[in-house]
Amino acid sequence: MIPKVSIIIPFYNCAYVDQAIESALNQSYPAIEVIVVNDGSTMHLEKLEPYADRITILHKVNGGTATALNWGMDTATGTYTAWLSSDDLFLPEKISLQVEYMERNRIDLCFSDYLLITDKGTEWMWSVNESFEDIKRLEDVLAYRNPINGSTMLMKRMIFTEAGFFEPKHRFTHDYEMWMRLMMKGYSFGYLHLPLIKYRTHPASGSMNHQADIRREMNDLQLLYGEKRSEED
């Protein structure tokens, strides 16, 4: 029996959510469940209705992406979990390629490159990530930036039971904190040097509108990560 994969889509007033759901449902990998967590949206809820019989929809008061992800991960029943931002798209082979790679190499997490697309969906750049063929470099790179796009990541669900969930106090960098935490705890990361998602850049995206907050949170995390690494040396 092949392992089930749970795809979690946090959703807050995003006009592209139906496209994200379509890309999740159109995976070539057969054993998936799709969980959309409505984080208190007041707009675009009608875009969920056509998929109600094929996905799980959870509703909660607004608390931020980390809280939505955590509820989705806690509800998930798959062996693996994937996070898909509601404005991004999975390429059809994403889950299949990552599961095969992770099962073959016996690793805990796997990330990849990605394509950049415009708000209209036009591709304009491939692979903005640097190569991590030598995965040992990742520990050093995490000390000064986050090279991992969260929507590219596939993780074993047991990680959340063992290491904890996303930290909501890091409102814009909960993913960065998670990768640092898992690296320090010794979980094994893998990397596929090919694009497996389409990452949408548009004026309404959180990464475009909260640069000062993101930079402040990153600085705090980098100081903490550096201190913990120094303690281990």
C-alpha positions as CSV (number, residue, x, y, z in Angstrom):
1,M,0.0,0.0,0.0
2,I,1.4,3.4,-0.9
3,P,1.5,6.0,1.8
4,K,-1.2,8.6,1.9
5,V,-0.3,12.3,1.6
6,S,-2.3,15.1,3.2
7,I,-2.2,18.5,1.4
8,I,-3.0,21.4,3.7
9,I,-4.2,24.7,2.1
10,P,-4.5,27.6,4.5
11,F,-7.0,30.1,3.1
12,Y,-7.7,33.7,3.9
13,N,-9.5,35.9,1.4
14,C,-7.5,34.6,-1.5
15,A,-8.9,34.9,-5.0
16,Y,-6.7,32.1,-6.3
17,V,-7.7,29.4,-3.9
18,D,-9.8,27.5,-6.5
19,Q,-6.7,27.2,-8.7
20,A,-4.6,25.9,-5.7
21,I,-7.3,23.3,-5.0
22,E,-7.4,22.2,-8.6
23,S,-3.6,21.7,-8.7
24,A,-3.8,19.6,-5.5
25,L,-6.6,17.4,-6.8
26,N,-4.9,17.0,-10.2
27,Q,-1.8,15.3,-8.7
28,S,-0.7,12.1,-10.5
29,Y,-0.2,10.5,-7.1
30,P,-3.4,8.6,-6.2
31,A,-3.4,8.5,-2.4
32,I,-4.1,12.1,-1.3
33,E,-6.5,14.0,0.9
34,V,-6.9,17.8,0.5
35,I,-7.7,19.9,3.6
36,V,-8.6,23.6,3.2
37,V,-8.5,25.5,6.4
38,N,-10.5,28.7,6.1
39,D,-8.8,31.1,8.5
40,G,-11.8,33.5,9.0
41,S,-12.2,34.5,5.4
42,T,-14.8,37.1,4.5
43,M,-14.3,36.9,0.7
44,H,-14.1,34.2,-2.0
45,L,-15.7,31.5,0.1
46,E,-17.9,30.6,-2.9
47,K,-14.7,29.3,-4.6
48,L,-14.7,26.4,-2.2
49,E,-18.2,25.2,-2.9
50,P,-17.6,23.3,-6.2
51,Y,-15.0,21.1,-4.3
52,A,-17.0,20.4,-1.1
53,D,-17.5,16.7,-1.9
54,R,-13.8,16.1,-2.8
55,I,-12.0,17.9,0.0
56,T,-12.2,18.6,3.7
57,I,-13.0,22.2,4.6
58,L,-12.3,23.4,8.2
59,H,-13.5,26.8,9.4
60,K,-11.9,28.8,12.2
61,V,-11.5,32.4,13.4
62,N,-8.7,34.3,11.9
63,G,-5.4,33.5,13.7
64,G,-2.7,33.6,11.0
65,T,-1.2,31.0,8.6
66,A,0.6,29.1,11.4
67,T,-2.6,28.4,13.3
68,A,-4.4,27.3,10.1
69,L,-1.5,25.0,9.1
70,N,-1.4,23.5,12.6
71,W,-5.1,22.7,12.6
72,G,-4.8,21.2,9.2
73,M,-1.8,19.1,10.2
74,D,-3.5,18.0,13.4
75,T,-6.6,16.9,11.3
76,A,-4.5,15.1,8.6
77,T,-4.4,11.3,8.4
78,G,-1.6,10.9,5.8
79,T,1.8,9.5,6.4
80,Y,3.2,12.6,4.7
81,T,1.9,16.2,4.8
82,A,2.4,19.0,2.3
83,W,1.6,22.7,2.6
84,L,0.2,24.5,-0.4
85,S,-0.3,28.3,-0.1
86,S,-3.7,29.3,-1.5
87,D,-2.1,31.5,-4.2
88,D,0.4,28.9,-5.4
89,L,0.1,25.8,-7.6
90,F,1.5,22.3,-7.4
91,L,2.8,20.8,-10.6
92,P,1.1,17.4,-11.4
93,E,4.1,15.2,-10.5
94,K,5.1,17.0,-7.3
95,I,3.8,14.6,-4.7
96,S,4.7,11.5,-6.7
97,L,8.3,12.5,-7.2
98,Q,8.8,13.6,-3.6
99,V,7.3,10.5,-2.1
100,E,9.4,8.2,-4.3
101,Y,12.6,10.2,-3.4
102,M,11.8,10.2,0.3
103,E,10.9,6.5,0.5
104,R,14.0,5.5,-1.4
105,N,16.4,7.7,0.6
106,R,14.6,7.3,4.0
107,I,14.5,11.0,4.8
108,D,12.1,13.1,6.9
109,L,11.6,16.3,4.8
110,C,12.1,17.1,1.1
111,F,12.0,20.5,-0.6
112,S,12.6,21.6,-4.2
113,D,13.0,24.4,-6.7
114,Y,10.0,26.4,-8.0
115,L,8.8,28.5,-10.9
116,L,7.8,32.1,-10.4
117,I,4.5,33.2,-12.0
118,T,2.7,36.5,-12.2
119,D,-0.7,37.3,-10.8
120,K,-2.1,36.1,-14.2
121,G,-0.3,32.8,-14.0
122,T,2.4,33.6,-16.6
123,E,5.8,32.0,-15.9
124,W,8.6,34.5,-15.8
125,M,11.5,32.8,-14.0
126,W,12.6,29.3,-13.2
127,S,14.4,28.1,-10.1
128,V,15.2,31.2,-8.0
129,N,16.7,28.8,-5.5
130,E,20.4,27.9,-5.4
131,S,21.3,24.2,-5.7
132,F,21.5,22.1,-2.6
133,E,22.8,19.0,-4.1
134,D,25.1,19.0,-1.1
135,I,22.4,19.0,1.5
136,K,25.0,19.6,4.3
137,R,25.2,23.3,3.1
138,L,21.6,23.9,4.2
139,E,22.5,24.1,7.9
140,D,25.0,27.0,7.2
141,V,22.6,28.8,4.8
142,L,19.8,28.8,7.3
143,A,21.9,30.9,9.5
144,Y,21.5,33.9,7.3
145,R,18.4,33.3,5.1
146,N,15.5,31.0,4.4
147,P,16.2,29.1,1.1
148,I,13.1,26.9,1.4
149,N,9.7,27.8,-0.1
150,G,7.2,26.2,2.2
151,S,4.9,25.1,-0.6
152,T,7.7,22.9,-2.0
153,M,8.1,21.0,1.3
154,L,6.9,17.4,1.9
155,M,7.2,16.2,5.5
156,K,6.5,13.1,7.5
157,R,3.4,13.8,9.6
158,M,5.0,12.2,12.7
159,I,7.4,15.2,12.9
160,F,4.7,17.4,14.3
161,T,4.0,14.9,17.1
162,E,7.7,14.6,17.9
163,A,9.0,18.2,17.4
164,G,5.9,20.4,17.7
165,F,3.8,22.4,15.4
166,F,4.4,25.8,13.7
167,E,5.0,28.6,16.1
168,P,2.2,31.2,15.7
169,K,4.1,34.0,17.4
170,H,6.4,34.1,14.3
171,R,3.5,35.4,12.2
172,F,5.5,35.8,9.0
173,T,8.4,33.4,9.5
174,H,6.8,30.4,11.2
175,D,8.3,28.3,8.3
176,Y,11.8,29.6,8.8
177,E,11.6,28.8,12.5
178,M,10.4,25.3,11.8
179,W,13.2,24.5,9.4
180,M,15.8,25.8,12.0
181,R,14.2,23.8,14.7
182,L,14.1,20.6,12.8
183,M,17.7,21.1,11.6
184,M,18.8,21.5,15.2
185,K,16.9,18.4,16.2
186,G,18.7,16.3,13.6
187,Y,15.9,15.6,11.1
188,S,17.1,14.6,7.7
189,F,16.4,17.1,4.8
190,G,16.4,16.1,1.1
191,Y,16.4,18.3,-2.0
192,L,15.2,17.9,-5.6
193,H,16.8,20.2,-8.1
194,L,13.8,20.7,-10.2
195,P,10.7,23.0,-9.9
196,L,7.7,21.3,-8.4
197,I,5.4,24.2,-7.7
198,K,4.5,27.6,-9.2
199,Y,5.0,30.4,-6.7
200,R,2.7,33.4,-7.5
201,T,4.0,36.9,-7.0
202,H,1.2,39.5,-6.7
203,P,0.6,42.8,-4.9
204,A,-1.7,41.3,-2.3
205,S,0.7,38.6,-1.1
206,G,1.9,38.7,2.5
207,S,5.5,38.5,1.5
208,M,5.1,41.7,-0.5
209,N,3.3,43.7,2.1
210,H,5.1,42.9,5.4
211,Q,8.8,43.2,4.5
212,A,9.7,45.2,7.7
213,D,8.0,42.6,9.9
214,I,9.6,39.7,8.1
215,R,13.0,41.2,8.4
216,R,12.6,41.8,12.1
217,E,11.4,38.3,12.8
218,M,14.2,36.8,10.6
219,N,16.8,38.8,12.6
220,D,15.5,37.5,15.9
221,L,15.5,33.9,14.6
222,Q,19.0,34.2,13.2
223,L,20.4,35.4,16.5
224,L,18.7,32.5,18.3
225,Y,19.8,29.9,15.7
226,G,23.4,31.2,15.9
227,E,23.4,31.0,19.7
228,K,22.1,27.4,19.6
229,R,24.7,26.4,17.0
230,S,27.5,27.9,19.1
231,E,26.3,26.0,22.2
232,E,26.7,22.7,20.2
233,D,30.2,23.5,18.9
